[in-house]
Amino acid sequence: MSVLAAGFGVQSKKSRQRDFEHGKPVVFIVTGIIFTFLFIASVMMVVSTVLDKAG
């Protein structure tokens, strides 16, 4: 949840501090990569759908 909240820019300062003090960097890196991939894939699907309907 922390990566998702941070991705949208709505994470509280308290949560961010907790994550950096107690979280493992590998978990945040892997989750961030997965989140980025899913975001890009969803944008590509939306664009593809719009272009198919326009053409």
Buried (B, 14 or more C-beta within 10 A) or exposed (E): EBBEBBBEEEBEEEBBEEBEEEEEEEEBEEBBEEBEEEEEEEEEEEEEEEEEEEE
